[in-house]
């Protein structure tokens, strides 16, 4: 905004015109055009020749282009350049507006004063004061003023009041002797300094502080600071205080180096001076570099100081319950038919203090897609290979190389089905042989020697599949033009024969534990797809409305039936989505696994419910296509390893209030692991989120880390206050 500056241009244009008729007056408005630049409309316009004054009164409107100045009375002194506007002064310049009772301005010096003035800066900033002094281009000194983004007039919902401040209408406002008010109540009666950004999406400055209380950390406070380093870099820094722990900080830096390179790094640290003088925390680094169209480099590094720091200082249940802190650095080359990956993978096991982590230093792998074999029409081949060096301190480690080629030949059967026989082999070489096993620190350990060992596998079998479809015309019913129903039966048989299957180190069960097999698996999938009605000139939308798969198997090698497995997904509209899968052991007549997820989205209510149940053995051989069909033939555990319920609901009670509830229930221990109760208050210029988190104790007799927190968003001032710092909404961007 250039309020007074633009007004000065209008009036300066009037000064450059010739003299007007003295005391010119008309019954209606008077229009004076000056060289086509400036137009003055008023009930009365006159020139006071001895004083060199031009006086306009009564509904005065001075306009030049898109700028307009409105006042009850305007005086222009041609000699000194002084301009005085009185009585309901309003100036419009684009989206910005300046109002006041009286304006004094000098067009020669560029200085001026607005008395009892208000500035409205797009999109919603409001500054008012007893005296607004213009000291530069769009820069004002404000005395005894108010800053807000609310539209409530004299008593806004919130405001900063200050003794004096400087406002740059294209940058920020900062002042001293300040207080924070809600309506007419001073919530924070005094703080020496305040600052807030104006207009800019990304502006360096302090964000409002955050307060809360926790069962294990006590009262806590966070003071965040946002640093807009450049258009392609920014950072969020935070000073953290925990009453029962100590003082710490957090940082997050984000950058974009080019269209192909971007990333960030951050972390959290706390010095627990109130405990044992420990330094604890975690750190992250992420970088993505598209070196060339087929080359991609990625680095995702994550480390923690100890096994329990996430459970104490993280917020979400998923991160508090994390069992690993993983780091991965990879270089990938992607071609049309091949994918080459080289990576280093390390992690920290957060479930035990013992060094059992099995690191991959490095891992090289090649994955090929099925492609024609040169010289043999109709024959396809596929090759997967890998070489890995495993390292760990406690347990077996060593080197493994794996090669797995396969040939296949799809054979159409009169257009009704496709039979695809396949045959392949697998060679896996180890530089270690397991000599014995045992326990150390209650951890299962393999003891090995340097004897090399090569496992050899032969695989052969066939896949038989067909597909039947039918189209149903709906004529626009339910918004759909047509439905496509398809039935897709499939039969899979594989025979696996092997040599040297024993005394192998188990570093990765999917590769190292491959038993001999004669496995028959069969399934049928029903799909229902819809095609929407599309207006002329637009493309219809095709979506899968429902999918149901039923599968079963027979283990010929083990002479036992596999499990009956089912998978159902239903999403007929955006209102309802259901997904579930189940595994039923026909030999024991019992369900061994099942998951369900239901989501309902209505205009004012959103609800989700999910269940997890599993008492299967965690190992499923590589040759099983649908994991739910595998039956290892072992006795069923009496208790499930997983039996969990998750639920959430959010209801918009009114346009200003939304209530939220979520829970995570462990049925094995009859424990509500975590429940959250929240309320979101949203108004024209502010929003408040209040949340209470109830957590179960980690161990019997230990204090539960229940927590109360709030987040406050003052429209246009900084970012959302929260008890966990993160990237700004705008973030770094490439310019």
Secondary structure, DSSP 4 states (H G I P E B T S, - for coil): --HHHHHHHHHHHHHTSPPPPTT-EEEEEEEEEETTTEEEEEEEEEEETTTTEEEEEEEEEEEETTEEEEEEEEEEETTT-EEEEEEEEEEEETTEEEEEEEEEEETTT--EEEEEEEEEETTTEEEEEEEEEEEETTEEEEEEEEEE----TTS-SEEEEEEEEEEETTSEEEEEEEEEEETTEEEEEEEEEEEEE-S-SS--EEPPPEEEEETTTEEEEEEEEEEEEETTEEEEEEEEEETTTEEEEEEEEEEEEETTEEEEEEEEEEEETTTT-EEEEEEEEEEEEEEETTEEEEEEEEEESSTTHHHHH--SHHHHT--EEEEEEEEEEE-SSEEEEEEEEEEEETT-SS----EEEEEEEEEE--EEPTTSTT-EEEEEEEEEEEE-SSS--EEEEEEEEEEEEEEEETTTEEEEEEEEEEEEEES-EEEEEEEETTEEEEEEES--EEEEEEEEEEEEEE-EEEEEE-TTGGGEEEEEEEEEEEEEEEEEEEES-SS---S-HHHH----EEEEEEEEEEEEEEEE---TTSPPPEEEEEEEEEEEEEETTTTEE--EEEEEEE-SSSSEEEEEEEEEETTTTEEEEEEEEEEEE-SSEEEEEEEEEE-S-S---TT-SSGGG----PPPPSS-SEEEEEEEEEEEEETTEEEEEEEEEETTTTEEEEEEEEEEEE-SSEEEEEEEEEE--SSTTSPP--EEEEEEEETTSSS---SS----SS-----
